[in-house]
Amino acid sequence: MTSPVVLVTGASRGLGRGIALALAELGADLVLNARNVAQLRAVAEEARQKGATVEIVVGDIGEADTARRLAQQAQATFGRIDAVVNNAGIIQPLARIAQAEPEAWLENWRVNLLGPVLLVREALPELRARRGRVVNISSGAAVRPFPGWGAYCAAKAGLNQFTAVLALEETQVTAVAFRPGVVDTDMQTEIRTQGARAMPPEWHRRFLRYKEEGRLRPPEEIGRMVAWLALEAPHEWSGGFLAYYEEPLRSWLRERGIAV
Ligand SMILES: NC(=O)c1ccc[n+]([C@@H]2O[C@H](COP(=O)([O-])OP(=O)(O)OC[C@H]3O[C@@H](n4cnc5c(N)ncnc54)[C@H](OP(=O)(O)O)[C@@H]3O)[C@@H](O)[C@H]2O)c1
């Protein structure tokens, strides 16, 4: 049987690495993207050890050329694209609205919002043909405001709406936005080490407590949830914002052997 082919952005570390390795375990072939070539190569090698055929495309996903190269590489090597996981993301600027530079807001939106749009546009012909899937990695910050995170909150809210509009326009494709909860990655380290200057103390302390109390989820565990969604998310969920702890996703994941 032909393996499904999945494009994953931000795959060099953190949640993206967890998603890539889980997809490899589930039998997918991969085209992985990030900017750090050494880290990306290392993840690609780990995925190959699990039996996947893996290509890497190094570059900034906020650039149209990177998105084009990802789709072209998938076509050249595999001749198909079954799913896209838009995972690459940045939290910066961690700054109040009054203090953050407008250029930093634009940079956040370029990576978090424009990047997914660019990649979906490139992959759409294949996704339509294969009744493929798009998983956009969103955040609780899409629906809940966090002081000091203005650009990120606005980008993730935009990502949810992009997902919803995509689902309406592209009825052959299943597109979902996913809320992963708090995951033990570099992004959480950034919030703990740099968040105090932007967030009120009680908000910042909450993130310190997540770590102290061991409440951050392992990226491998959340990665498995995303991998299943990329391969099998039901079409009736298209356009939705799915949180890992909510029904019906929770029962659906349990049926696939994932404890939530
Ligand atoms: N961690 C959490 O608690 C949490 C909670 C909610 C949502 N999320 C979301 O989960 C996703 C993954 O975050 P994470 O926690 O794993 O963060 P992370 O550890 O900081 O990893 C971010 C990933 O994105 C890549 N990346 C950043 N800018 C990029 C660009 N311009 N082009 C291509 N790749 C880029 C990074 O690789 P390079 O530096 O090599 O490019 C890295 O692989 C993000 O969308 C984030 O918003 C995370």
The ligand as an ORCA input file, in Angstrom:
! r2SCAN-3c Opt
* xyz 0 1
  N       4.390     24.848     23.601
  C       3.129     25.155     23.930
  O       2.741     25.129     25.108
  C       2.168     25.544     22.852
  C       0.849     25.835     23.245
  C      -0.079     26.184     22.267
  C       0.299     26.213     20.939
  N       1.587     25.939     20.578
  C       1.921     25.984     19.155
  O       2.593     24.798     18.790
  C       3.433     25.054     17.660
  C       4.828     24.515     17.933
  O       5.381     25.255     19.007
  P       6.495     24.686     19.993
  O       5.981     24.850     21.351
  O       6.991     23.371     19.537
  O       7.597     25.831     19.769
  P       9.185     25.757     19.617
  O       9.739     24.706     20.499
  O       9.638     27.156     19.769
  O       9.368     25.285     18.099
  C       8.971     26.107     17.043
  C       9.263     25.405     15.729
  O       8.895     26.297     14.666
  C      10.022     26.481     13.820
  N       9.989     27.812     13.235
  C       9.956     29.010     13.884
  N       9.958     30.003     12.988
  C       9.969     29.428     11.762
  C       9.974     29.940     10.437
  N       9.978     31.263     10.191
  N       9.988     29.070      9.389
  C       9.999     27.731      9.627
  N      10.001     27.190     10.859
  C       9.988     28.046     11.908
  C      11.244     26.231     14.707
  O      12.345     25.767     13.967
  P      13.591     26.662     13.463
  O      13.936     27.593     14.574
  O      14.622     25.639     13.138
  O      13.092     27.363     12.244
  C      10.730     25.084     15.564
  O      10.870     23.867     14.890
  C       3.377     26.563     17.441
  O       2.490     26.866     16.395
  C       2.862     27.090     18.757
  O       2.214     28.327     18.606
  C       2.520     25.600     21.500
*
